[in-house]
Amino acid sequence: MIIRIEVSDAELEEMECTSLEQFDEKIRDQLDSGVVTSDGGAGSDWMAEYELEVIKVD
């Protein structure tokens, strides 16, 4: 599965990220452990293996 996220400078600033790398790290953390299922499982427990693409847009 490929997850592609397009993010602008304004959105990065709003999320208090100073770089795409920092945003990428925060998103991976959310996908891997921050997403909780109704039975208490983490995202990594139920998600298929994924590739994350973060793209900066204007």
ChimeraX commands (.cxc) that place a marker at each C-alpha (Angstrom):
marker #1 position 0.00,0.00,0.00 radius 0.5
marker #1 position 1.25,3.48,-0.83 radius 0.5
marker #1 position 0.13,6.40,1.29 radius 0.5
marker #1 position 0.80,9.72,-0.45 radius 0.5
marker #1 position 0.46,12.98,1.49 radius 0.5
marker #1 position 0.68,16.42,-0.06 radius 0.5
marker #1 position 1.55,19.15,2.41 radius 0.5
marker #1 position 2.24,22.88,2.06 radius 0.5
marker #1 position 4.62,25.11,4.01 radius 0.5
marker #1 position 1.61,26.66,5.78 radius 0.5
marker #1 position 0.36,23.22,6.84 radius 0.5
marker #1 position 3.81,22.21,8.08 radius 0.5
marker #1 position 3.95,25.41,10.13 radius 0.5
marker #1 position 0.44,24.80,11.50 radius 0.5
marker #1 position 1.54,21.33,12.63 radius 0.5
marker #1 position 4.73,22.79,14.15 radius 0.5
marker #1 position 7.04,20.90,11.78 radius 0.5
marker #1 position 10.17,22.60,10.49 radius 0.5
marker #1 position 10.85,20.09,7.71 radius 0.5
marker #1 position 9.31,17.33,5.60 radius 0.5
marker #1 position 11.49,14.85,7.48 radius 0.5
marker #1 position 10.02,15.91,10.83 radius 0.5
marker #1 position 6.49,15.65,9.41 radius 0.5
marker #1 position 7.28,12.23,7.93 radius 0.5
marker #1 position 8.50,11.04,11.32 radius 0.5
marker #1 position 5.36,12.27,13.12 radius 0.5
marker #1 position 3.03,10.70,10.54 radius 0.5
marker #1 position 4.87,7.35,10.68 radius 0.5
marker #1 position 4.59,7.37,14.47 radius 0.5
marker #1 position 0.84,8.05,14.23 radius 0.5
marker #1 position 0.33,5.32,11.63 radius 0.5
marker #1 position 2.46,2.78,13.49 radius 0.5
marker #1 position 1.30,3.35,17.04 radius 0.5
marker #1 position -1.07,6.29,17.36 radius 0.5
marker #1 position -4.00,4.86,15.42 radius 0.5
marker #1 position -5.98,2.71,17.82 radius 0.5
marker #1 position -8.66,0.23,16.84 radius 0.5
marker #1 position -11.89,-0.21,18.78 radius 0.5
marker #1 position -10.40,-3.23,20.57 radius 0.5
marker #1 position -7.25,-1.33,21.61 radius 0.5
marker #1 position -4.85,-2.54,18.91 radius 0.5
marker #1 position -2.30,-0.20,17.36 radius 0.5
marker #1 position -2.22,0.74,13.69 radius 0.5
marker #1 position 0.71,-1.57,13.04 radius 0.5
marker #1 position -1.42,-4.47,14.29 radius 0.5
marker #1 position -4.04,-4.16,11.57 radius 0.5
marker #1 position -2.53,-2.14,8.71 radius 0.5
marker #1 position -0.95,-3.70,5.66 radius 0.5
marker #1 position 2.69,-2.88,5.08 radius 0.5
marker #1 position 2.92,0.61,3.64 radius 0.5
marker #1 position 5.23,3.00,1.84 radius 0.5
marker #1 position 4.85,6.66,2.80 radius 0.5
marker #1 position 5.39,9.45,0.26 radius 0.5
marker #1 position 5.34,13.01,1.59 radius 0.5
marker #1 position 5.26,15.63,-1.15 radius 0.5
marker #1 position 5.62,19.37,-0.65 radius 0.5
marker #1 position 3.12,21.48,-2.63 radius 0.5
marker #1 position 2.72,25.24,-3.06 radius 0.5
marker link #1:1,2 radius 0.2
marker link #1:2,3 radius 0.2
marker link #1:3,4 radius 0.2
marker link #1:4,5 radius 0.2
marker link #1:5,6 radius 0.2
marker link #1:6,7 radius 0.2
marker link #1:7,8 radius 0.2
marker link #1:8,9 radius 0.2
marker link #1:9,10 radius 0.2
marker link #1:10,11 radius 0.2
marker link #1:11,12 radius 0.2
marker link #1:12,13 radius 0.2
marker link #1:13,14 radius 0.2
marker link #1:14,15 radius 0.2
marker link #1:15,16 radius 0.2
marker link #1:16,17 radius 0.2
marker link #1:17,18 radius 0.2
marker link #1:18,19 radius 0.2
marker link #1:19,20 radius 0.2
marker link #1:20,21 radius 0.2
marker link #1:21,22 radius 0.2
marker link #1:22,23 radius 0.2
marker link #1:23,24 radius 0.2
marker link #1:24,25 radius 0.2
marker link #1:25,26 radius 0.2
marker link #1:26,27 radius 0.2
marker link #1:27,28 radius 0.2
marker link #1:28,29 radius 0.2
marker link #1:29,30 radius 0.2
marker link #1:30,31 radius 0.2
marker link #1:31,32 radius 0.2
marker link #1:32,33 radius 0.2
marker link #1:33,34 radius 0.2
marker link #1:34,35 radius 0.2
marker link #1:35,36 radius 0.2
marker link #1:36,37 radius 0.2
marker link #1:37,38 radius 0.2
marker link #1:38,39 radius 0.2
marker link #1:39,40 radius 0.2
marker link #1:40,41 radius 0.2
marker link #1:41,42 radius 0.2
marker link #1:42,43 radius 0.2
marker link #1:43,44 radius 0.2
marker link #1:44,45 radius 0.2
marker link #1:45,46 radius 0.2
marker link #1:46,47 radius 0.2
marker link #1:47,48 radius 0.2
marker link #1:48,49 radius 0.2
marker link #1:49,50 radius 0.2
marker link #1:50,51 radius 0.2
marker link #1:51,52 radius 0.2
marker link #1:52,53 radius 0.2
marker link #1:53,54 radius 0.2
marker link #1:54,55 radius 0.2
marker link #1:55,56 radius 0.2
marker link #1:56,57 radius 0.2
marker link #1:57,58 radius 0.2
view
